[in-house]
Amino acid sequence: SLVLMVLSAVLCGYTHHFALVSAGFIYLILLAAQLISKRSQIRKWLISVAACAVLYLPCLVTTLRQMKRVSGYFNMPDISLHSILQSLKQPFITQNSFTSAALLAVFIATVIFALVRKNIQGLIFILIYPLTLLFGCLATTVLKSNIFTDRYLIPSLGLFWLGFAIVLSDLFRKTPFFVSAAISAILVSCVIQTYYVRVVDEYRSGVNEMTAWFDENIKEGDAYIIYEDNYQIEICFRYYFPDFPKTKWEKADEVTGELYYLEVPGYEDSMKKITENGYSPEHLGDYSFDRYSFKLYKLVPEK
């Protein structure tokens, strides 16, 4: 078991930096458990850590070089209370308010049960997720660069649900069958719904329709205006349409061709700026690619 743990931790390090962080928290929790219980396993723990350090050394050299050049990344949000809360609620997002609320309620009830039953093992795995999030926030603050995003929590998310499963198995043994059946139905519906939505988002065929329209209609001198977080659609447009530039209202008069507006879900309120700047929107269609979608408008100057 010691060899498997060492190999798992090292492979985490070679997979992703924050996977190694999650493994590191497991080691710290194991050390705390050894100290509290006063067991004579500290020697094995030290051997395990030393083996991990030696095996990870080649990757560590590359990691340190990367840290010296780190300057942030285009789609990583700044650390704020909002971004932290978004990350904390990430495990319970199912694209449906009812099932998300039901999943959260089941989780809270399960954690309370674990606290009453003192099921520490399951709770420790659950705790790895917020601890990894905390480390990411602190690393971003110390390095003064937005190097952390919630997708880096995926390895710890696996541990999160492992802990939930451990606690849930104990709960099922102590509750009537109909309670277990109801909880299982909620969880199965959440999984099916979430996977269906994700698969549809990732493999939608709208990219062909989008590229066909833009290839036929966009000409030299055209530009577009867009409002969104993290500029993800804008960045992807550089791949699909490298000659289709983004502009701002301040420079709209400099556009020699057609001016377009891409309305991103969640930014409908920004549409009012069209009329405020002397244009009328002409809806051209709804388009999607990869996991993104938007409404396309041509902006016609008002006379």
Secondary structure as the mmCIF struct_conf table of DSSP 4:
data_model
#
loop_
_struct_conf.conf_type_id
_struct_conf.id
_struct_conf.beg_label_comp_id
_struct_conf.beg_label_asym_id
_struct_conf.beg_label_seq_id
_struct_conf.end_label_comp_id
_struct_conf.end_label_asym_id
_struct_conf.end_label_seq_id
HELX_RH_AL_P HELX_RH_AL_P1 LEU A 2 THR A 15
HELX_RH_AL_P HELX_RH_AL_P2 HIS A 17 SER A 37
TURN_TY1_P TURN_TY1_P1 LYS A 38 LYS A 38
BEND BEND1 SER A 40 SER A 40
HELX_RH_AL_P HELX_RH_AL_P3 ILE A 42 LYS A 68
TURN_TY1_P TURN_TY1_P2 ARG A 69 ARG A 69
TURN_TY1_P TURN_TY1_P3 PHE A 74 ASN A 75
HELX_LH_PP_P HELX_LH_PP_P1 MET A 76 ILE A 79
HELX_RH_AL_P HELX_RH_AL_P4 LEU A 81 LYS A 89
HELX_RH_3T_P HELX_RH_3T_P1 GLN A 90 PHE A 92
BEND BEND2 GLN A 95 ASN A 96
HELX_RH_AL_P HELX_RH_AL_P5 SER A 97 ARG A 117
TURN_TY1_P TURN_TY1_P4 LYS A 118 LYS A 118
HELX_RH_AL_P HELX_RH_AL_P6 ILE A 120 LEU A 143
TURN_TY1_P TURN_TY1_P5 LYS A 144 LYS A 144
BEND BEND3 SER A 145 SER A 145
HELX_RH_3T_P HELX_RH_3T_P2 ASP A 150 LEU A 153
HELX_RH_AL_P HELX_RH_AL_P7 ILE A 154 LYS A 174
BEND BEND4 THR A 175 THR A 175
HELX_RH_AL_P HELX_RH_AL_P8 PHE A 177 GLU A 202
TURN_TY1_P TURN_TY1_P6 TYR A 203 TYR A 203
BEND BEND5 SER A 205 SER A 205
HELX_RH_AL_P HELX_RH_AL_P9 GLY A 206 ASN A 217
TURN_TY1_P TURN_TY1_P7 GLU A 220 GLY A 221
STRN STRN1 ALA A 223 ILE A 226
BEND BEND6 ASP A 229 ASP A 229
TURN_TY1_P TURN_TY1_P8 ASN A 230 TYR A 231
HELX_RH_AL_P HELX_RH_AL_P10 GLN A 232 TYR A 240
TURN_TY1_P TURN_TY1_P9 PRO A 242 ASP A 243
STRN STRN2 LYS A 246 LYS A 246
HELX_RH_3T_P HELX_RH_3T_P3 TRP A 249 GLU A 254
BEND BEND7 GLY A 257 GLY A 257
STRN STRN3 LEU A 259 GLU A 263
TURN_TY1_P TURN_TY1_P10 PRO A 265 GLY A 266
HELX_RH_3T_P HELX_RH_3T_P4 GLU A 268 MET A 271
HELX_RH_AL_P HELX_RH_AL_P11 LYS A 272 GLU A 276
TURN_TY1_P TURN_TY1_P11 ASN A 277 GLY A 278
STRN STRN4 TYR A 279 PHE A 289
TURN_TY1_P TURN_TY1_P12 ASP A 290 ARG A 291
STRN STRN5 TYR A 292 PRO A 301
#
